[in-house]
Amino acid sequence: TPRIVYPDNLPVSARREDIMSAIRENQVVVVAGETGSGKTTQLPKMCLELGLGERGLIGHTQPRRIAARSVAERIAHELGERVGATVGYQVRFTSEVGRDSRIKLMTDGIMLAEISHDPTLSRYNAIIIDEAHERSLNIDFLLGYLRRLLPQRPDLKVVITSATIDPQRFAEHFAQPDPEHPEAEPVPAPVIEVSGRTYPVEIRYRPLTQERSGDGGPDEEDTGDGLADEDRDPIDAVCDAVVELSREPRGDILVFFAGEREIRDAQDALQKVIDSHRSLAGTQILPLFGRLSMAEQNRVFSQSSHRRIVLATNVAETSLTVPGIKYVVDPGTARISRYSARTKVQRLPIERISQASAKQRSGRSGRTSDGVCIRLYSEEDFESRPEFTDPEILRTNLAAVILQMISVGVVREPGDILDFPFVQKPDPRAVKDGVVLLQELGALRGPGASAEHDDAASPPARRSRGGRRGRGRKGGARGPLTRTGEILAALPVDPRLGRMIVEADRRGCAREVLVLTAALTVQDPRERPLEKRQAADEFHARFKDKTSDFLSYGLLWQYLQEQQAELSSSQFRKLCRREYLNFLRIREWQDLYAQLRQIARQSGIDVGGSREIDVAAHQDDVHKSLLSGLLSNIGVRDERSREYRGARGTRFAIFPGSALFKKSPDWIVSAELVETSRLWARTNAAIQPEWAEEIAPSLVKRSYSEPHWSRSRGAVMASEKVTLYGLSLVSERPVLFSSIDPELSRELFIRHALVEGDWQTRHTFVKRNRKALAEVEELENRMRRKDLRVDDQVLFDFYDARVPANVVSQRHFDAWWKKARHQDEHLLDLTPEDLIAPEAPALDTDSFPRSW
């Protein structure tokens, strides 16, 4: 057993006896304290000292992977061990938990996944839910699940940790009846407040909109009160704040940003500020966000002799303590995931943070000494903000929430959702809307759903264990989830069929795609009796399309429609029997199409009028629509074999019954991947990889080579690589870098084209400037000096001050200059005063004649 010691400088250490006593005497304890109080790293050690890790694991959940790993490393270090011994961690794709591990750090998502196969969480005898104040969907799920589980696990200890943001809500959530006074109100769980190591923090408000004094000049805009408002660029405001803080006593600066892209933008701008300010010389810029590499993350947490500016998302607001921070810059925004009821998609808008989040951010500067927080908004703005951030359960798509809860067995019926012990219950109307939406999509049984979505009869439900109430499809006689609902619940994307139909509506082929989605739901109506396979195949060959099995369904559908219009019911049945087509399955297919068409119309999708269905005539749009719901089922042919490389490292082969079996196109999409003797792709179509990029621009990953100036194109170029689920859709596509980083593109255009003259142009000012430069160089040669001409940076500044911000290439320049030169044709002319360095000595050209 490792020796357990508690650092004296952590406030939580001073409350060790109180906390351990509370854990010993209560099933649930809430520990509230600001980040930096030590609760995250010391509470697992207290549980260990109480013997809680002997008969089961001490589970410790974190909202983010980066925090789970770093906390595990910190605790292991304090115990004098390596990670994987007493302390381990598990995040997606990585597990460092040893056989003898007693403390297990993990993301809350990992623990939720464990519920599906261990509903009583029997591996654990203590669970710490850290950062509960973040109120993510996962955290609220876990808190509700534990609330229901605890009466069945009296041996299980639960510790909830929170910043000092509404800890009483958690205490009341876990309130227990008083055994001595059963008629009295339930007793809330005890709350132990741990004061963080806080020093005074000076708050400075530097809003983006600033008033400036009118100077009475003719260009001053008259606003009626003699003042004009000026909106600063947010990145400029951050740079101004850093410059202001550079005049304070030395200390590291933490700047918050809404996302990774904003961090990258600021990184370039701040580097220029550092380069131009002596007081910031040697300062390091360190980004901090969830997708960073291990090495980049470690740089943030290691000590440095240089001053540092850490650019972080709100991962640094509560989850991680970054050492050495004395100053904070808070733009007051964050990306908040919100479900749009109008567009039916999950959005990530940048929103104003709550007062609680703002206080968390400012508190980061007062951990080790007096601090300063510069807020890039006004005090009035702060006072008008909501007190707390809405929990995720109140701002997410409840259709997906309901589907997931039923799928993992947290509830049995949609009507049970409001009975689930959420910390804050969702709006009943939102639950109803979510249920209706899922029913319309065929994911839940009810109006619009049909038996064709189901498996064969399911076995009866087993008795529920723990907080779980039996899996969704097994609940009751049949359960609320159809087979389609189970498939949708297993995917981290919008429901597949719904996605296909929505995409088809946008492309004007909803009727065709409704036929195919119905076909994919029922069994194939084409029969191949063992003794008559050849005859059946000959009949069915009429409907084959060499590029798409999906089109075969469309051709078959059109044939059946034509025959039904001409034949009586009995004649049509005989035709089906003669041509090896299953009449009952055809009727199922047609009935399901009618039902899906009705549901689609209720969802506002244009399913067409009396227009004939013609899948082949719309084949590209049809396949793009299908692809939108099957992006994880794409594959690219491996040149060395007949196999295909699929999403996330899978490998599969085209099923022999497919029309594409012998053709083997470069790229395919498959309706399903079925594993028998090997992984087979059934019902396939050839696709163009750029379709996936067009359909899923937010899912593809784009990476770019270093930008370079192209004289022939007159623009800054880069090579773009586009991947989806690990598959390369585009390997090396030349792109204009101005669409990626217009600011850098403009800078490179000015340097290469205007300063260095590396472009093909006939503008007369260029000729005049070349002549002026040549004269200065000739003068340098005569005077045998090399310090007369200004350097390139001065020339850059000259053009930078005159060329508009939106001029990022030669094409943009030519369009602008075509108009600008009529106003001042000498605007870009370099004069001797522009070209001679001001520090150059007075020129005595007579002493240096051109010839003797």
Summary of the structure (lengths in Angstrom):
residues: 852
radius of gyration: 33.6
end to end distance: 94.3
largest distance: 116.9
contacts: 2695
relative contact order: 0.05
helix: 43%
strand: 19%
